[in-house]
Amino acid sequence: MADPLVLVLGGTRSGKSTFGLELATKLAGGRSVAYLATAWSGDGDPELDDRIARHRRERPAGWPTIEVGSDLPGAIAAAGAAPILLDGLTLWLSTLAADGLGDIDAVLDGSVAAGLAAIASHPSPVVVVSDEIGLGMVPMDPAARAFRDLQGIAHQRLAALADQVHLMVAGLPLTLKPRP
């Protein structure tokens, strides 16, 4: 499989971004990787600004950064044929949910389906990093439950398309697909 699709899941500070960066670098084989950024800065959140700055320092300076916003298919198209590191799917999904989810099925069948199709059809390796938030308790807030459900279903659909799926725990990758 020359151009794999890899999904890297994990909790906060599990090492998923570092692992995703290493995988993307390896899969790119010396080519520059398009970094698709879903976090945004400038709203007075110093902790988030520090996280974004740390991620910038960790990746090669020559990698182009593409701000995703809500248009994931457009960001993937802007990457051309370059390998992609999308970090992360969670913040893109939260952008879709910013105005409320309403009908989750409509979001899944619309924006999420279009985003996953763009990821799956990209002609070069793609590494997608995402937070696994479904391992905790059921949220009491209906909006939080809806988002957790949206993300869980999106993860299932992306994992079904992926050639490899890894779960990061304490900095260690557990390979879920293909099975060792």
C-alpha positions as CSV (number, residue, x, y, z in Angstrom):
1,M,0.0,0.0,0.0
2,A,1.9,3.0,-1.3
3,D,-0.3,5.8,0.0
4,P,-1.9,4.8,3.2
5,L,-4.6,6.5,5.2
6,V,-3.7,6.4,8.9
7,L,-5.9,7.4,11.9
8,V,-4.2,8.2,15.2
9,L,-6.5,8.4,18.2
10,G,-5.7,9.2,21.8
11,G,-6.5,11.3,24.8
12,T,-5.1,14.6,25.9
13,R,-1.3,14.5,26.0
14,S,-1.2,10.9,25.0
15,G,1.5,11.5,22.3
16,K,-0.8,11.3,19.3
17,S,0.4,14.5,17.6
18,T,4.1,13.5,18.0
19,F,3.3,10.0,16.7
20,G,1.3,11.4,13.8
21,L,4.1,13.8,12.9
22,E,6.6,10.9,12.9
23,L,4.3,8.8,10.8
24,A,3.7,11.6,8.3
25,T,7.4,12.3,8.0
26,K,8.2,8.6,7.4
27,L,5.4,8.1,4.8
28,A,6.3,11.3,3.0
29,G,9.7,9.8,2.1
30,G,11.6,13.1,2.1
31,R,8.8,15.1,0.5
32,S,7.2,18.1,2.3
33,V,4.0,17.4,4.1
34,A,1.0,19.7,4.1
35,Y,0.0,20.4,7.7
36,L,-3.7,20.9,7.9
37,A,-4.3,22.9,11.1
38,T,-7.7,23.0,12.7
39,A,-6.8,25.1,15.8
40,W,-7.0,28.8,15.6
41,S,-5.3,31.5,17.7
42,G,-5.8,35.1,18.5
43,D,-8.8,35.0,20.7
44,G,-6.9,35.7,24.0
45,D,-6.4,32.1,25.1
46,P,-2.7,32.0,26.1
47,E,-2.8,28.2,26.8
48,L,-4.1,27.4,23.3
49,D,-1.7,29.9,21.8
50,D,1.2,28.0,23.6
51,R,-0.1,24.7,22.2
52,I,-0.2,26.0,18.7
53,A,3.3,27.5,19.0
54,R,4.6,24.1,20.3
55,H,3.1,22.2,17.4
56,R,4.7,24.7,15.0
57,R,8.1,24.3,16.6
58,E,7.9,20.5,16.4
59,R,7.2,20.2,12.7
60,P,9.7,21.0,9.9
61,A,9.8,24.7,9.0
62,G,9.4,23.9,5.3
63,W,6.0,22.2,5.7
64,P,3.2,24.4,4.4
65,T,0.4,25.1,6.9
66,I,-3.1,25.2,5.6
67,E,-5.8,26.5,7.9
68,V,-8.8,24.3,7.6
69,G,-11.7,26.2,9.1
70,S,-15.0,24.5,8.3
71,D,-14.0,23.5,4.7
72,L,-12.0,20.3,5.1
73,P,-12.4,19.2,1.4
74,G,-11.2,22.7,0.3
75,A,-8.1,22.4,2.6
76,I,-7.3,19.0,1.2
77,A,-7.6,20.3,-2.3
78,A,-5.3,23.2,-1.4
79,A,-2.6,20.6,-0.4
80,G,-2.4,19.4,-4.0
81,A,-0.7,16.0,-4.2
82,A,1.4,16.5,-1.1
83,P,1.2,14.1,1.8
84,I,-1.1,15.4,4.5
85,L,-1.0,15.6,8.3
86,L,-4.4,16.6,9.6
87,D,-4.1,17.6,13.3
88,G,-6.8,17.3,14.4
89,L,-10.2,16.0,13.4
90,T,-11.7,16.9,16.8
91,L,-11.3,20.7,16.3
92,W,-12.7,20.5,12.7
93,L,-15.8,18.6,14.0
94,S,-16.2,21.3,16.8
95,T,-16.1,23.9,14.1
96,L,-19.0,22.2,12.4
97,A,-20.8,22.0,15.8
98,A,-20.1,25.7,16.7
99,D,-23.7,26.8,15.8
100,G,-25.3,23.7,17.3
101,L,-25.5,20.3,15.8
102,G,-29.2,20.1,15.2
103,D,-29.7,16.9,13.2
104,I,-26.5,14.8,13.7
105,D,-27.4,12.5,10.8
106,A,-27.5,15.6,8.5
107,V,-24.1,16.7,9.6
108,L,-22.7,13.2,9.2
109,D,-24.3,12.7,5.8
110,G,-23.2,16.2,4.7
111,S,-20.1,17.9,5.9
112,V,-18.5,14.9,7.6
113,A,-19.2,12.6,4.6
114,A,-17.6,15.2,2.3
115,G,-14.6,15.5,4.5
116,L,-14.0,11.8,4.8
117,A,-14.4,11.3,1.1
118,A,-11.8,14.0,0.5
119,I,-9.4,12.3,2.9
120,A,-10.0,8.9,1.4
121,S,-9.5,10.1,-2.2
122,H,-6.3,12.1,-1.6
123,P,-3.5,10.7,-3.9
124,S,-0.8,10.8,-1.2
125,P,-0.4,9.5,2.3
126,V,-2.8,11.0,4.9
127,V,-2.3,10.9,8.6
128,V,-5.3,12.1,10.7
129,V,-4.9,12.8,14.4
130,S,-8.0,13.0,16.6
131,D,-9.0,13.0,20.3
132,E,-10.7,9.9,21.6
133,I,-13.3,11.5,23.9
134,G,-15.8,8.6,24.1
135,L,-14.0,6.7,26.8
136,G,-15.4,8.7,29.7
137,M,-18.8,9.0,31.2
138,V,-21.9,10.1,29.4
139,P,-22.2,13.9,29.5
140,M,-25.3,15.4,31.2
141,D,-25.4,18.2,28.7
142,P,-27.4,17.4,25.5
143,A,-25.0,19.4,23.3
144,A,-22.0,17.6,24.7
145,R,-23.6,14.2,24.2
146,A,-24.5,15.1,20.6
147,F,-20.9,16.1,19.9
148,R,-19.5,13.0,21.6
149,D,-21.8,10.9,19.4
150,L,-20.9,12.9,16.3
151,Q,-17.2,12.3,16.9
152,G,-17.6,8.6,17.8
153,I,-19.5,7.9,14.6
154,A,-17.0,10.0,12.5
155,H,-14.2,7.9,14.0
156,Q,-15.9,4.7,13.2
157,R,-16.4,5.8,9.6
158,L,-12.9,7.0,9.2
159,A,-11.4,3.9,10.8
160,A,-13.4,1.7,8.3
161,L,-11.7,3.7,5.5
162,A,-8.2,3.7,7.1
163,D,-5.4,1.3,6.3
164,Q,-4.0,1.8,9.8
165,V,-5.5,2.8,13.1
166,H,-3.4,3.5,16.2
167,L,-4.6,4.3,19.7
168,M,-2.0,6.3,21.8
169,V,-1.9,5.6,25.5
170,A,0.8,7.1,27.7
171,G,3.0,7.8,24.7
172,L,2.7,4.2,23.4
173,P,0.9,3.3,20.2
174,L,-1.5,0.4,20.3
175,T,-2.1,-0.8,16.7
176,L,-5.8,-1.5,16.2
177,K,-5.7,-2.0,12.4
178,P,-4.2,-3.9,10.8
179,R,-4.2,-6.3,13.6
180,P,-0.7,-7.4,14.6
